[in-house]
Amino acid sequence: MKKELTRQQYLDLYYYMRLNRAVEDTMVKLFRQNKIVGGLYSSLGQEAVSVGTAYALEKKDWLAPMIRNIGALLVKGVPPRDVFMQHMAKYDSPTKGKDGTSHFGDLENLHIVSPISMLGDLIPVMTGVAMAGRYLGQKIVTMTWIGDGGSSTGVFHEGLNFAATQKAPFVLILENNLWAYSTPVKRQVPLENLADRAKAYGISSYIVDGNDVVAVYSTTREAVERARAGEGPILIEAKTFRRLGHAQHDPAEYVPKEMRAYWEGRDPIALYEKFLIGEKVLDAKSKKEMEEKIDTLLAAEREFAENSPMPPPEFAATGVYCTGDDCHKIEPKWERPIAEVTPPKSSVKAVWTVAGFGSGKSSGGANAPIHFGDTENTIEIPSRDGKASGKNGAKPAAKKSAKTAATSGASRKVKR
Amino acid sequence: MAETNGTQITFLEAIKQAMFEEMERDPAVVLLGEDVGVYGGAFKTSEGLLERFGWERVIDTPISESAIIGAACGMSYAGLRPIAELQFIDFIVCAFNQITNFVAKGHYLWNAPAPIVMRGPSGGGVHGGPFHSANPEMYFVHTPGLKVIYPSTPYDAKGLLKAAVRDNNPVLFFEHKFLYRRIKGQVPTEDYTVPIGKAVVRREGKHLTIISYAAMMHTSLEAADALAKEGIEAEVIDLRTLLPLDEETILQSVKKTNRCLVVHEDTKTGGIAGEIAAILCERAFGDLDGPLMRVTALDTPVPYSPPLEEYFLPNAKKVFDAAKELARY
């Protein structure tokens, strides 16, 4: 670990990792007391990924967690009681008992999109949020997570490809914990590094030690800044390990003992604590103070959650539809002049100019048909004033990716 | 009535006008889909929109239906009102999970409204074959959280599409491609909407009620004309919206005529006729003088060859014959 953050940032990362683990420890106790209604999914040993990534976002940014990213929710500002009540199916929970686990969101204030159980769906959804944010001039970045297993879904490909073509300000964290339920990663993906998936979309990627919270944070921070600057989506593979089973019911006996022992020796909180003490950011006294702060907080949060009522049965019949403005007043938050996107200013000439058309080296004439691979194809998207411009992030993107596509098309032709 | 006071336009023009006017009215409205921009849509329903509203609002996408619907969903969470075009509605099932699990459940589960319109050309009769002729409306009528619209006239198409854009819920909007250029109708020059969830009586009658929608609406009216020549006055109801279903208009008519025939181009098993039969059994059992009858497509995929497709589809003669049989009760 390198020392490069402020003292407060170091302590924040430590606090949220400890809070993440303490929240989950509390839920294990609740589970054993039969107070958790459904399944309980652990992120033990993966706290550095949830916390280090989410901590790189700004308040206005959006995230959508997966089930093991409770740490990310805590960083974003979700109170632990909400997490407890979700699992306990209480009426005061964010979904009022209609869904459990980390399946909840907050569009208005925290900018959190709820996950669903079908993996990969959040990728196009967060791409859409990112595109809308850019359209509205908000300069936001969106983030979601996907597992090694979820990276094999069709919608992973559709979503990331679309994000790439749009240069959406979107960061995808591929949390490779080596196991999709009982299936090891090698049985799912024939790649050494899942970050290589980024190559297929012509986007940048990083590989980071998922158990080194400082590395996770620093890498994500850089990716978020690049995405915000208009470089397009970025994929980060965080290599880590799922220490417990798929959920509480699963003893995970399929995991080799040596593998488990290796990763238990790389506990992200223990590693970080050692580093902080070595750097004199943390000592026994401040550590104890933080532990007491977390214990006090969680005791109160747990009490609140336990005292919350179950939902009234007839509540099940309500809320399928938005009934209108009395229910939700939907208003986009514009942070650019609306005139820019309304006629006449929005008007463009709808022409795809294919540079090099008919004048490629083997085409032999001004009007010869184009063949992919024998000319340098560049698709120019004219801006509003009619000239190709690099002002909007989307425009140079399209240009660049078109070039890449033409080149790869050429090499494929040759092989055939 | 406003329908008679305005200009005569095609069904396709009605769709185009609705999108144009809504985008003109509200900068939160954007359009995304395959070939909707430069090309103006496979059926030219979005022709000219790119030129007027620009690249940021008229978005050509990759061939990725899940990404189209998923991104539209994300856009709606950020306050936009996206219109997502499916090039042919057959391809909507490629995004089935996004629609039924993500878009439809959000408001119920976590209070997240998703004002999205998912629209595209549907239906058969144009020899499009098994993958370009579908009527997949019932998959979605069975999904709480969605609204499903299937209009039959230019007036309704325009008014309902505008209402769908302004609705805070995800709306599926089916455009029967047989009607695109074949059907013309009056639309008002001023702004108007048609309420979602309201059926309309297209023709008054007393002997039986024919309930239909979309292209089969015109088939049903043709049959009703023929029936009138034989002294049978059929009341014809256009459902216009399938979810939520306008039970009251159906009940009011059937309580008057005591006989009900449902005509739809969708296949028979699991079609809306079964749902209407159940509603009538529950709420008007004592008013029925005869069995509920159905004229629908066969329970097969849509076949390609013209004689096969004609055999597969309902037509005015099949409706006429069924109505005559029902009128005997």
Interface residues (C-beta under 8 A of the other chain):
Chain A: W62 P94 T95 K98 D99 H103 F104 G105 L107 V113 S114 I116 S117 M118 D121 I123 P124 V125 M126 T127 G128 V129 A130 M131 A132 G133 Y135 L136 T142 G154 V155 E158 G159 N161 F162 T165 Q166 G319 V320 Y321 C322 T323 G324 D325 C327 H328 I330 E331 P332 K333 I338 V341 T342 P343 S346 S347 V348 K349 A350 V351 W352 I381 R384 N392 A394
Chain B: E24 P27 A28 V30 G37 V38 L50 E51 R52 F53 G54 W55 E56 R57 I59 T61 P62 S64 E65 S66 A67 I68 I69 G70 A71 A72 C73 G74 M75 S76 Y77 A78 G79 L80 R81 P82 N97 Q98 N101 F102 K105 G106 H107 Y108 L109 W110 N111 A112 P113 P115 P144 G145 K147 N168 N169
